[in-house]
Amino acid sequence: MMMGDLQVVRGIKKLNNQNYKTWSTCMKSYLQGQDLWDVIGATEFNPPEDAAVLKKWNIKAGKVLFTIKTTVDEEMLEHISIIETPKKAWDTFASLFSKKNDARLQFLENELLSITQKEMPINQYFTKVKFLCREISELDPTSPFQNQE
């Protein structure tokens, strides 16, 4: 990865407790554009027997892991700091923010209950409420916020 490549990665907001869907979508697009998604997207990894092919694969894996680790907040980095493969790092975040994450659901519901417009412009307030409702409905399909377009 050249320095120019890193400029594009900087355009991706770092992963935090609130933006997994956006981060993962942007990261997937970025990695696909860099021809690196196969390192994560492969359902099974069978190490190539050819030494040259294995070396290229390891270089790609290193680039992906570096990209992931540099696009997450320090708090999120703690979850993957000792992980050595990009697939495991990706899957760790997917699991952490999965649809079955009750703690995340409770956090979002509390945030929705406590949000106030205050000094926020109405469009920003509306967008925030809509975002919270969408996130809640994705975590809990039985929520009353389903299909609130």
N, C-alpha and C positions, 0 to 999 in steps of 0.2 A: 504494500500500500504506500503510495507516495503522499507527500504532504498535501497535495491538492485533493486527494481522496478524503483526507481527514476534515477538510472544510465542509464537505457535504454532511458528514456525520455530525458535525457541530450544529447543523440545522435541525437535528432530532433532539427534542427536549428530553433531558435525562429522566430515566424511569424513577418514579417515586411511588408512594402509596396510593396515588389517585389516578395515574394515567397509563396503566398497563395496556389497555386496548389500543390507545393511540400509539404508544411506544412500539408495541409488537407489530402493528400494521406498518408503521414507518420503517422499522428495522427489517421486516421481511422484504419490503419493496427495495430498500437499499441493498440488502444482501443479494437479492435476485439480480439487481442491476449490476452488481460487481461479480456476478457468476460465482457466488459463494453460498447460496441457499442450500445446495445439495449437501453441504456438510451438516446442516441441521435437519433438512427436510427428508433425508433418507430414513426409512423406517428401520432398516437394519444396517449396521456397519460391518462389512467384511473387509478387513485390511488387504489392500492390494499386495500381491506377491512380488510384483516387479518393484525393485528398489527405487527406481526413478519415479514411478507412479506414486509410490508410498511417500516419497519425499515431497512431491507436489501436493499430495493430499494433506500432509502434516503442515505445510506452509499455509494452505488455505484454512485449515482448522485453527492455526495460530492467529491468522488475520481475523477470523470470525470471533474467536474468544477475546481478542484485544478489543474489537469493535464493541462487543457486548459489555465488557468490563469498563470501557470508557464512556458508555452512554447510560450509566446508572448512577444514582445518588450513592453516597458513601454508605448510607443505611442499607440500601439494597445490595451493595457489593458484599456486605457481610454474609449474605446468603450463598454466594458463589465464590468467595475468595479462594477456597482451596480446591475447587472443582477444576479438573484438568481438560475436560472436553466441552466444546461449544454446545453439543446436543444436550448434555446433562445440565449445563447452565440454563439453556433455553427452557428445558423441561421443568427445571426448578421454579422458574418464574411462572410458567404456565400453571403449575400445580399450586403455587402460592396464591395466585389470583384466579383460581378455577371457580367455576359456577357453584361449587359446593362449599365455598368459603363463607361460613356463617359469621365469622368475626368481621369480615369485609362488609357483608350485608348489614350487620348491626351498625357498623361505623357509618355507612352511607345513609341508613334510615335516620340515625341521630343527626347527621349533618343536614338532611332535608328538613327535619323537624326544627332545627335551630337557625336555619338560614333566614336572614332578613335583608331587605333591599338597602337600607341605610343610604350611603352615598353612591351606591352602584347605579349606573344608568339602567333604565328598565330593560333594554335589550340584553345587557350583560347578566342581569338578574334572571331574566327569563331563560337565557341559554344555560345558566348554572342549574336552575331548577330542572330544566328539561334533561340535562346531562345526568343529574342525580337520579331522576325517574327512570331514564333508560338503563343506567347501570344497575339499579335495583331490579328492574324487570328482567334483565339478563341473568342476574344471580338467582332470582326467584320468579319463575314463570307464573306462579299463582298470585303475584302481587297485583294490586288494583291499578298499577301503572302501565300495564300491557297496552301496546298500540296507542299510546297517547301522542299521536302526531299532530 
